[in-house]
Structure formats: structure tokens, C-alpha cells
Amino acid sequence: MSRLFEELSQDELRSLILEVSDKRRKASPKSWDDIIDEFDIECSNDTIRKVAVGIELAQNAGMKFDIFDDESRQYVERQKVYDTQKNFRQDLREFSRTELICERIKEAVKDLPEIIFCFEPYKPNKVKKDLVVGFGDFHFGADFNTYGMKGEVINHYDSKVFSDRMSQLATHISHVCKKEKPDQVTLMLVGDLVDGMLRNSQLQRLEFGVIESSMRLAETLVAWIIALEDLIRLPIRVYGVRGNHGEIRPLGSKAGQFSEENIERFIMHELFYRFEKSEYVKVACNDAPMMQNVDVCGYKFVLTHGQNVKYDEMAKDYVNLYHTPIDVFLVGHIHAAQTFTSGVLGDTNVHVECVPSICGVDPYAQSRGYASKAGATLILMEEGYGRRCVYPIVLK
């Protein structure tokens, strides 16, 4: 005959609480009916489940069920005291270690020697300064629009825009000269001065023919340099190299087959002879070689257009090839301003300076994903120090 809960003995009640608790926690394989049958109690399956929920809620609320015998209870109490003492000892150890570290730091600070800085006042010395103007990729003669994702014009370029941007550049150069007071200005043209005609598709964007573009650009550069010298009242040096767009490529030849047949050689030839007798403007040579070495305040620049080279490996490759230390490589070609540090030389870093283009982002550069706003790079070089400051110029 089944019994009520009240009829269970103390030991049976303890066992029942453990069973329903285990079943509630899914730690027992028994069913609720098995538990009812085992204890022979008078209740339904649903009632025993509710009892289990009530026991769980009571335990979660902090209620403790005395389900241990006297010996187990004594062990539990001893374990509680032990755990309390253990945690206390652990806290004491942590506190003592922290206190010991603080004491050691105080002792170490007492034994530190007195540190006194003695700075000499800055005495500006008169050293040679040179403002390097890196610019190029004019692509003069091109007439194009570059469009954005929504069909908007993000860059319009033609001969008038070129003249406007060169005027802006002269203003920037003048401003930096007044601020930094260099001894001279060195113009470094990185090539691709004309758009040329590398492919038939370029015919659609040429404002002038290749020969007329070269003649117009030569006259424009002469007038611009004369006006710049009158504006800044400083000596000007001019260096230039040829780029790939100036190649004529006769008889259907491919890139590089006739590298000497380059229209940019004519432009630098014209600049050389127009300023041959000038007192303040000196054009380095009457040609546009593939590469030029330029001494700037005792530091070695290498000026080249930069096609078919890996800029991050450029310094290592050139030094290995020519066995000559080089401080700065000035290149163009990718129409984007970038700076790479490629090593250490003496008391300075070896830099590769990629200068932006005057034409800005064009459709081809946009398709290759390496374009940026039109601009130039101004580098202030100082004797005995090297690259003192870089002015990134953005042109509208």
C-alpha cells in the first residue's frame, strides 16, 4: 500500500531528495515512475516533477536540506573550515607578495643614481639646403574625362588644366621656399611628359599630335621655369629622364625595342639649349636618359621613370648592380604618391619616393587601380642631415 510523504523516514526522505535532484539535473537514468515505485509513495508523475522543481528553486534560493548523517555533516563542516582557511592563506600570500614587491621597488629607487640632463641650447648653423621638386607624368596632349561609380567626372584633363596645375605648383614651391629658405631648387622630371601614342586607342584622347604636343610642352616648360625663377629668386637646377609614353615605336615595334627613339629627348634637348646661357637656371644635360644620378646636399639621388621595377626591391637591386650607395630613388609611372624605406645607409634611411602625376587619375590608371589625385612631391634636403621634410602637394 502506497505511503504519503509524511510517512517516510528521515533516511528515506534524504534519499528521495537526492533522487529527485539527480533526476532534475538529468544525472539519473531513472524515470519519475521508477522513483515513485522505489519509495512506494502515493503521488502522480506530475506531482513528483513539481516536487523536484520546488527543491531546485529552494536550493537556488540558498535553502539547505539536511540530507547528511552526523558523520558526513561533521566532515562537511571540517571541509568548510579548511576551505575558508585555504582561501585566507591564499589571500595572505597574494598580499604579502604585493607588499614585498612594493618594498623592493622602494629600496631600488633609493639606490638609483641621480639622473641629470644637460641640454645645450639649439644654435642654428648655416648649412646648405636644397628643395627637390619631384613631378612628372604630365601626359601632355591628352584630353580625357575620368568617371566615378555614379557617372560623375572625377578628373577632367587637357592642356588648359595642365597649365592651371603648373601655376598652382609654382605657388606651392614659392610658399615652401619662403618658409624653409633653401639655397636652391632642384626640379626632377620623372618622365612621361607627353601622352605619346603607345596604342591606337590613344588617338581618341589626343588633343594634339605627338610632335605638336612635344613642341607645345617644351615652350610651356621654358615659360614656366622662367616665371618660377622670377617668383622665388633662387637658382634652379633641372634634371629629367624619359618615360615609356614618349617612345615612338616605329614599324610596329614593341615596348623597349627602340628605347632611344623617345620624343622626350627632344623636350630636354630644347630646355638645355634655351637655358644654356642662363645665370640662374641650369639644365643638367641635353638629353633625357633612362636614369640620372643627382647630388643633393651631399646625398645621392637616382632619378628614373620606374616602369618594370618593383619599388620595394629597387634599392637592393640598384646597389647590387652598380655597387654604389644610393640615398633616395625618385620615380613616377604609377601616378600615385608612395614612400618605401628600403634600408639604412650611414646616418639616414634609404627611401624610394614615388611622386604623383600632374595629369591625375586617367582611365588606364583607374583600370589598373593605382591612381591618386594630381600632385607633386617637395623634399627639403639639408646638408649633414638628409631628408629634413617632405611636402606632399595636391593639385586641383
NORLINCOR-V850798 format. One record per residue. N is the residue number from 1. PSI is psi in whole degrees, -180 to 180 (NA if undefined). Layout:
BEGIN
n-><N | N>
psi-><PSI | PSI>
END
This chain:
BEGIN
n-><1 | 2 | 3 | 4 | 5 | 6 | 7 | 8 | 9 | 10 | 11 | 12 | 13 | 14 | 15 | 16 | 17 | 18 | 19 | 20 | 21 | 22 | 23 | 24 | 25 | 26 | 27 | 28 | 29 | 30 | 31 | 32 | 33 | 34 | 35 | 36 | 37 | 38 | 39 | 40 | 41 | 42 | 43 | 44 | 45 | 46 | 47 | 48 | 49 | 50 | 51 | 52 | 53 | 54 | 55 | 56 | 57 | 58 | 59 | 60 | 61 | 62 | 63 | 64 | 65 | 66 | 67 | 68 | 69 | 70 | 71 | 72 | 73 | 74 | 75 | 76 | 77 | 78 | 79 | 80 | 81 | 82 | 83 | 84 | 85 | 86 | 87 | 88 | 89 | 90 | 91 | 92 | 93 | 94 | 95 | 96 | 97 | 98 | 99 | 100 | 101 | 102 | 103 | 104 | 105 | 106 | 107 | 108 | 109 | 110 | 111 | 112 | 113 | 114 | 115 | 116 | 117 | 118 | 119 | 120 | 121 | 122 | 123 | 124 | 125 | 126 | 127 | 128 | 129 | 130 | 131 | 132 | 133 | 134 | 135 | 136 | 137 | 138 | 139 | 140 | 141 | 142 | 143 | 144 | 145 | 146 | 147 | 148 | 149 | 150 | 151 | 152 | 153 | 154 | 155 | 156 | 157 | 158 | 159 | 160 | 161 | 162 | 163 | 164 | 165 | 166 | 167 | 168 | 169 | 170 | 171 | 172 | 173 | 174 | 175 | 176 | 177 | 178 | 179 | 180 | 181 | 182 | 183 | 184 | 185 | 186 | 187 | 188 | 189 | 190 | 191 | 192 | 193 | 194 | 195 | 196 | 197 | 198 | 199 | 200 | 201 | 202 | 203 | 204 | 205 | 206 | 207 | 208 | 209 | 210 | 211 | 212 | 213 | 214 | 215 | 216 | 217 | 218 | 219 | 220 | 221 | 222 | 223 | 224 | 225 | 226 | 227 | 228 | 229 | 230 | 231 | 232 | 233 | 234 | 235 | 236 | 237 | 238 | 239 | 240 | 241 | 242 | 243 | 244 | 245 | 246 | 247 | 248 | 249 | 250 | 251 | 252 | 253 | 254 | 255 | 256 | 257 | 258 | 259 | 260 | 261 | 262 | 263 | 264 | 265 | 266 | 267 | 268 | 269 | 270 | 271 | 272 | 273 | 274 | 275 | 276 | 277 | 278 | 279 | 280 | 281 | 282 | 283 | 284 | 285 | 286 | 287 | 288 | 289 | 290 | 291 | 292 | 293 | 294 | 295 | 296 | 297 | 298 | 299 | 300 | 301 | 302 | 303 | 304 | 305 | 306 | 307 | 308 | 309 | 310 | 311 | 312 | 313 | 314 | 315 | 316 | 317 | 318 | 319 | 320 | 321 | 322 | 323 | 324 | 325 | 326 | 327 | 328 | 329 | 330 | 331 | 332 | 333 | 334 | 335 | 336 | 337 | 338 | 339 | 340 | 341 | 342 | 343 | 344 | 345 | 346 | 347 | 348 | 349 | 350 | 351 | 352 | 353 | 354 | 355 | 356 | 357 | 358 | 359 | 360 | 361 | 362 | 363 | 364 | 365 | 366 | 367 | 368 | 369 | 370 | 371 | 372 | 373 | 374 | 375 | 376 | 377 | 378 | 379 | 380 | 381 | 382 | 383 | 384 | 385 | 386 | 387 | 388 | 389 | 390 | 391 | 392 | 393 | 394 | 395 | 396>
psi-><132 | 154 | 160 | 165 | -36 | -21 | -5 | 146 | 170 | -44 | -41 | -37 | -41 | -45 | -40 | -43 | -42 | -42 | -50 | -31 | -44 | -41 | -40 | -36 | 6 | 32 | 3 | 137 | -7 | 151 | 169 | -36 | -35 | -41 | -41 | -44 | -39 | -41 | -3 | 52 | 153 | 94 | 163 | 169 | -42 | -37 | -42 | -32 | -41 | -36 | -43 | -42 | -43 | -42 | -41 | -44 | -40 | -41 | -41 | -29 | -4 | 1 | 136 | 135 | 128 | 83 | 9 | 152 | 178 | -41 | -42 | -40 | -41 | -39 | -42 | -44 | -42 | -39 | -37 | -42 | -41 | -45 | -39 | -45 | -37 | -46 | -37 | -44 | -38 | -42 | -38 | -41 | -44 | -44 | -42 | -38 | -44 | -44 | -39 | -43 | -43 | -41 | -42 | -38 | -42 | -42 | -42 | -38 | -38 | -32 | -6 | 140 | 156 | 131 | 122 | 124 | 137 | 103 | 137 | 140 | 145 | 126 | 103 | 126 | 148 | 98 | 159 | 133 | 145 | 130 | 111 | 128 | 106 | 118 | 166 | -154 | 51 | -40 | 44 | 139 | -17 | 144 | 106 | 165 | 138 | 131 | 148 | -171 | -25 | 12 | 3 | 152 | 117 | -14 | 119 | 136 | 133 | -171 | -33 | -42 | -39 | -48 | -41 | -43 | -36 | -34 | -43 | -43 | -42 | -39 | -43 | -43 | -44 | -42 | -45 | -37 | -41 | -34 | -46 | -20 | 60 | 164 | -26 | 170 | 132 | 114 | 126 | 110 | 121 | 13 | -178 | 49 | -32 | 159 | -29 | -159 | 71 | -27 | 155 | -29 | -21 | -20 | -28 | -16 | 8 | 126 | -35 | 165 | 167 | -46 | -45 | -38 | -43 | -43 | -46 | -41 | -42 | -45 | -38 | -43 | -40 | -49 | -38 | -42 | -40 | -45 | -37 | -43 | -38 | -29 | -44 | -20 | 47 | 153 | 145 | 130 | 145 | 125 | 146 | 146 | 163 | 153 | -176 | -24 | -17 | -6 | 138 | -36 | 67 | 158 | 32 | 24 | 163 | 172 | 131 | -9 | -36 | 67 | -25 | -21 | 80 | 125 | -21 | -20 | -37 | -40 | -48 | -33 | -43 | -44 | -41 | -48 | -25 | -28 | 14 | -35 | 8 | 142 | -28 | -16 | 123 | 117 | 129 | -46 | 166 | 37 | 169 | 86 | 174 | -28 | 144 | 140 | 131 | 129 | 123 | 106 | 35 | 1 | 145 | 120 | 143 | 122 | 121 | 160 | -45 | 10 | 150 | 32 | 153 | 113 | -36 | -14 | 4 | -47 | -48 | -44 | -43 | -41 | -42 | -35 | -44 | -6 | 40 | 126 | 138 | 134 | -43 | 132 | 128 | 118 | 167 | -127 | -44 | 0 | 26 | 143 | 124 | 152 | 129 | 137 | 118 | 14 | -171 | 136 | 111 | -124 | 15 | 166 | 155 | 123 | 145 | 114 | 111 | 122 | 149 | 177 | 157 | -32 | -22 | -166 | 124 | 167 | -38 | -48 | -36 | -39 | -27 | -10 | 26 | 57 | 164 | -179 | 152 | 146 | -167 | 171 | 125 | 127 | 120 | 115 | 141 | 134 | 130 | -5 | -39 | -138 | 102 | -40 | 148 | 129 | 106 | 122 | 127 | 130 | 143 | NA>
END
